[in-house]
Structure formats: structure tokens, C-alpha cells
Amino acid sequence: MGSEFTVVIVGKPNSGKSTLFNRIVGKREAITHSTPGVTRDTIEEIVSWSGSRFKIIDTGGFCFSRGNYLNEEITRRVLDCSRAADLIIFLVDGLTGLTGEDQSLFKNIRRMHDKIVCAVNKIDNEKSRLNISEFYSLGVEKLFPVSAIQGVGIGDLLDEVVSRLPSSRPPVKEKRKSLNIAIIGKPNVGKSSILNRLIGDQRNIVAETPGTTRDSINLHMKYHGKDVVIVDTAGIKKKYKKERGLEGLTTMKSLRSAENADVVLAVIDASRYRITRQDMRVISIGHKSRKGMVILFNKWDLVDTGEFSFGDFKKIVYDSLPFVTYAPMLTVSAESGKRLGRIIPLCFRIQEERTKRIPTPVLNNELQRITAQNPPSFYRGGTGKIFYGTQIDIEPPTFKLFVNNSSYFPRSYRRYINNQLRKVFTFEGTAVRLLFVSREH
């Protein structure tokens, strides 16, 4: 789990773990919903409190039914995560009172009693506070009444957490900016399997059932000493804009993960020998987010290349989406691990391209050469002229071009300039923004 102190939140389904996690983190990172068991995988974030830094982990709701693979996987991971953590926040529901499920879960972690902090959630007023005494029957010495929704009692709980963290470990250095990679795609294209291969550990639940991953899962890792956060997202549904309730919520969270990433991995299931309109939408999401992007054709080990080659896939994508020709493509297999080792180095290289700065004199020399090679044509009542340009931003590289009239530059000519700049400055894997600004007369 890295060098940070780790604190894990465990509890029965619908006890409010994700709400508490969001309250501690200070942002809506985990999905909260009235449906029990929404959180299936672990979600982790680094937080600070009273000068101490630690990793907080939200786990899936502990499942009590047997004979279900998914439930047993969730249960196993909750217990594994608890054993590996420095401290456990055992969360119970003050509205339902002490239940058999609470007692069963506590029995499973009782041997870790020296690192358990028991918090009673949904205690919103003094009257409800009077009803928490029954939880002392678990054998805990102290209870911490909280309301994760209202923020009541969270400070006292965190004071207890940091006071109980081990002091033998050296203080954590200031966190460096990590490379954030989001994996997006339709349901069941192999996103979680790719992530598990990348981190070399079965940290996310993988099953043949489409939509196993409901939330966007942040996993932290080191790559040659560099910090990497990989985000596994829920499958993006066909009609996500019209979806309501939990399905619409999880899809919108996937879109937000792409917007917050540095590099987006758009995954397509190549074994189906076709690229659907929904696959195209997924790729478009990566492009519209203005992030770095890599297109992955997964399950390549199942493809008969004599029937459908990499060139065939590439042509379909580029013919349909000519504006994403900057995005490198890889044929991979999460099953065999084929070419997955290229992904993270490629993402670091793309991030370097996203932060590249071009000196203004160099840029203008190239703009003069580009326009001399192919001058703008007459369009909408005039002929365009570029006076000069300058780079105004990075991530993505953004250029402001001062022109006589921006309406004189059709989309085709703007794309020509973009492509020509790429030939000189590369900008591999990243979108490039060109802003045409009419000079005031």
C-alpha cells in the first residue's frame, strides 16, 4: 500500500461508508446512492489532518451471503485490506441500531481490535445520540458518534485517527504531482483486467458480468520512482445522457474521471471484429476532454489478423474520427499481458508532450513557412492572414493566433495548420488547441 499510513473504512452495506469517505476527502470521490452495495472495489485518496498525512480507503460493503463469486470477492478484499491497514474505522448505522450483520463483521476483524476505531453514523441530533450505547456490547472502549452527511463529529473522529497512527514510520514527504491515467470504454471490454495487469496485483474485481465496476476506482502505484494514479471507470453506456438513477450517475462519473485525467486510455474490444458507434463515442470523449489519449485494441489474442488486421481497425477509426489521428494505437491483451508494458512509458511520454512549450520566435518561423507553403484561400468574403502566434497554455498545448479576421479561416485550414505544427513539434498523443483571434482595427 505504499509508504503512507493507511486507514480503511469497513462496515455493512448502506452504513454510509462512501459518504464518510467523501466527507473526509472533501470532495465527491466515491458514489453515494441509496442502493446497498454500490461500492464494490476499494477507493483510496491521500488526505491531511492536523499536520498528519494518511491514505484513506473506502471498501465494498461486507457481504454475508455465500455461494456468490462477486460477494465472496468483496468480502475477501475487505478483510485483506483491513489486515494490511494501520487503522480501521468500523462504521455502524445509528438508525438501524446494532444488527447481526454488524456483529458478524466485527467478529471477522475482532483480532485486529488494537487498531479499530468504532464510529456510529447517522447521529444527527442529541436524541439519536442517546441510542448509541448498545454498540458498546461489541466490546469497544469508545464510540464516536458522527453524521457523515452533515459533517457532525468528523473532526473528533479524525483527531482520534491521527492520534492512533503509528509514530515509528518516517514522516511522508510532500506529495509530488502524479501522472493520472483514466481507463474508459464500453462495459465488459476488459478495463479492470488491463488495470490489474498494469499494477501487477488483483486489486480490482474482474468478472464476465458487464458493468462489474460501478464506481471510478483510483489506484496508486510507483513506476521507476514516479507516482502514478490509474482510474478504472464504470462502463460508458450507449444512452448515458438519458440514463437516470444509479446507471446514469456511474456513467457521468466516468466522464468526469476522463476530464480530470492527464492521459485517457480508450479501450475497444477487438475480438468482436468491429468498431461500434459507441466505441467511437468513447474515443470522442477522450478527445473532447482535451487530455492525452491512447487507443487500446484489447483481446488481440482472440483476433484472426488474416481476417481483420490492425490496419483495418486503424483505418475505420481515422476515417470516422480524423481529428484523433494524433492518438497512438496499441493492440494489447489483458489475458496474456501482450504489449501492456508499453502503456505506462507511453503515457509518461505523452504527458511530456502535453507540457511542451514552443518559444514564440520558433513558432512564428514555422507559421510563416506553413502559410507560405499553402496560403489561405478566399473564404466568407475575405482571405485570411496570420500576423503572429504565441503559446498561451499547456495541458493541452494552446496557441493564440492573431489574424485579420477569424471567420476567414475554415475548419479545413485550421486542421491543416494543426497537422503541420504536429509534423514539426510532434505533440504525440495530445490534443492541440488553436485560438484564432481577430485583430482589432
Secondary structure, 3 states (H helix, E strand, C coil): CCCCEEEEEEECCCCCHHHHHHHHHCCCCCCCCCCCCCCCCCEEEEEEECCEEEEEEECCCCCCCCCCHHHHHHHHHHHHHHHHCCEEEEEEECCCCCCHHHHHHHHHHHHHHHHEEEEEECCCCHHHHCCCHHHHHHCCCCEEECECCCCECHHHHHHHHHHHCCCCCCCCCCCCCCEEEEEEECCCCCHHHHHHHHHCCCCCCCCCCCCCCCCCEEEEEEECCEEEEEEECCCCCCCCCCCCHHHHHHHHHHHHHHHHCCEEEEEEEHHHCCCCHHHHHHHHHHHHCCCEEEEEEECHHHCCCCCCCHHHHHHHHHHHCHHHCCCCEEECCCCCCCCHHHHHHHHHHHHHHHCCCCCHHHHHHHHHHHHHHCCCCEECCEECCEEEEEEEECCCCEEEEEECCHHHCCHHHHHHHHHHHHHHHCCCCECCEEEEEECCC
